[in-house]
Amino acid sequence: MRSAASLRVATAAYRRGYGNKAGNGTGNGPKYRQGQSPAPRRREYFYWVDAHGRLYLDDAKMKNFVTCFKDERFLAFFFHRLQPNRSGRYEDSFPFVSPCGAERNFVRCQDLPIVFTRVLEGESGGCLLSYCGGGSRLALPFQPESLTFDPDNGRLYHPGPEGGGGVGLVKSALVEEWGDGFEYGEKGGGGGKGVPTHFVWGGKRYALGHPLLGRLRALRGGGKGGREAGRGGERPC
């Protein structure tokens, strides 16, 4: 019941924020000022997560490896507290929030707020997927059988923490590293590789049932909006 309720909340938050891009607090986007205080002892900050899993201040003029947050302890603290935005403020533009006491850190993203970036070796010998630059501090057990290809945008997804909607994007560079491990079905009408049907990892061959498609489509509204936003270089949440 708790998981289902979390999905409903995340779905509503994601739908409200779908189609937003990083901004600067001015122009036609949401109006804000970093560190603003809408109430006594309350501070608000605004962040953006790109498709590489990098976290930035939303209004940063330049967004690249130099300007993103890189301290693993801070990133772990930030993303462990991530949850759907039910604060009553900026819910339409920033679908997630990472609260810290009286401080609210509002978050929007290029695709999803959780992006898996590295494979790590677990203490028990299994593999972990690390996300959003947090190293071993932000890592979940790798579930190869749960990898899901989304035909609407051509991207790969993996189960993620519930606070981020229960699903995370797999960074494109990581997918490329795994390239030889995928087996594909029949080609589509466009002559592409088609949908991956199996994935070979650690000497095992996993059948891919793409179990996260329903969750992804629920988060995105399941229709035109999600497909259109999934095309091109920008895929904002």
Protein Blocks (a to p, Z undefined) as FASTA:
>chain_A
ZZmmmmmmmmmmmmmmgoiacdehpajbdcddehiafbghiacddddddfkopacdfklm
bdcfklmcfbfklmmmmmmmgccdfeopaklmmmbccdehjbccddddfkbmcdcfbdcd
dfkopacddeehlajmlccdddfklpccdfknopacddddfklnopacddfklmmmmmmm
pccddddfkopnbjafbdceehiacddehlmlmmmmmmnoopmklmmmmgcjbdcZZ
